[in-house]
Amino acid sequence: MVNTIEEQAKAFLKKRNHQRGSMLITINEALNGLIDFAKSTQEWISVETEYPLTFESSPDWDGLRSEEIAFKDCDGKKYFGNFYSGTIDGFEFNDFTDSNFIVQDVTHWRYF
């Protein structure tokens, strides 16, 4: 069964108010928060404005890795992969990868 945004907001509101006691929020605040989140995950973000958040580390790669994201290059070709950032031998790197290959000329990205 698919819930409407309003039903999801009401469930969120009930759960949050139960967990936080006196810190109540209104249904409109919950709806606006859900709508803002949904919009932000659907918009393409320019790499000139912001890079994806990197937080995951492993001995299998250098630097930090983002969660899986969508991104596109200057020709509009779309990819799914990760963003890696860090420093190697004093040089900073910020790489978008698709199946372990670095994709050049990435212009925009977004979470999904």
C-alpha positions in Angstrom: 0.0 0.0 0.0 1.4 3.4 -1.0 1.0 6.2 1.5 0.4 9.7 0.4 2.9 12.4 1.5 0.4 13.6 4.0 0.0 10.1 5.5 3.8 9.7 5.7 4.1 13.2 7.3 1.4 12.2 9.9 3.3 9.0 10.7 6.6 10.9 11.0 5.0 13.5 13.2 3.5 10.9 15.5 6.7 9.0 15.8 8.8 12.1 16.3 6.5 13.6 18.9 6.4 10.3 20.8 10.2 10.1 20.8 10.8 13.7 21.7 8.0 14.3 24.2 7.5 18.1 24.6 9.3 19.0 21.4 6.2 19.0 19.2 6.1 20.0 15.5 3.1 20.7 13.4 1.8 18.7 10.5 2.7 21.6 8.2 6.3 21.5 9.5 6.5 17.8 8.9 5.0 18.1 5.4 7.3 21.0 4.5 10.4 19.0 5.7 9.4 16.0 3.6 8.7 18.1 0.6 12.0 20.0 0.9 13.9 16.7 1.2 12.1 15.2 -1.8 12.9 18.3 -3.9 16.5 18.4 -2.9 17.1 14.8 -3.8 15.7 15.3 -7.3 17.7 18.4 -8.2 21.1 18.2 -10.0 23.9 20.0 -8.1 26.7 21.6 -10.0 30.2 20.4 -9.1 31.2 24.1 -9.1 28.8 24.6 -6.2 29.3 21.5 -4.1 30.7 18.0 -4.1 28.9 15.0 -2.5 29.7 14.2 1.1 32.4 11.7 1.5 32.5 9.7 4.7 33.3 6.0 4.1 36.9 4.8 4.4 38.5 1.4 3.6 41.9 -0.1 3.0 40.6 -1.0 -0.5 40.7 2.7 -1.7 42.5 6.0 -1.0 40.6 8.9 0.7 36.9 8.8 1.5 34.0 7.6 -0.5 30.4 8.9 -0.9 27.3 6.9 -0.9 26.1 5.8 -4.4 25.0 8.8 -6.4 23.9 9.7 -9.9 26.1 12.1 -12.0 26.4 13.4 -15.5 29.2 14.7 -17.7 29.4 17.7 -20.0 27.7 15.7 -22.8 24.7 14.9 -20.6 25.6 11.2 -20.3 24.3 9.9 -17.0 26.1 7.5 -14.6 25.7 5.8 -11.3 28.7 5.4 -9.0 30.6 7.0 -6.2 32.6 10.2 -5.5 36.0 9.8 -3.9 38.1 12.6 -2.3 41.3 12.9 -0.5 45.0 13.6 -0.8 47.8 11.4 -2.2 51.4 12.6 -2.0 50.3 16.2 -1.3 47.9 16.3 -4.2 44.2 16.6 -3.7 41.8 14.4 -5.7 38.1 14.6 -6.3 37.0 11.7 -8.6 33.6 10.5 -9.8 33.8 6.8 -10.6 31.5 4.4 -12.5 32.4 0.7 -12.0 35.9 1.6 -10.8 36.6 3.9 -13.8 37.1 7.6 -13.3 34.6 9.6 -15.3 36.0 12.9 -16.7 34.2 16.2 -17.2 31.5 15.6 -14.6 29.3 18.7 -14.4 26.4 17.7 -12.0 25.5 15.1 -9.5 22.6 14.2 -7.1 21.6 11.7 -4.4 18.9 9.2 -5.2 
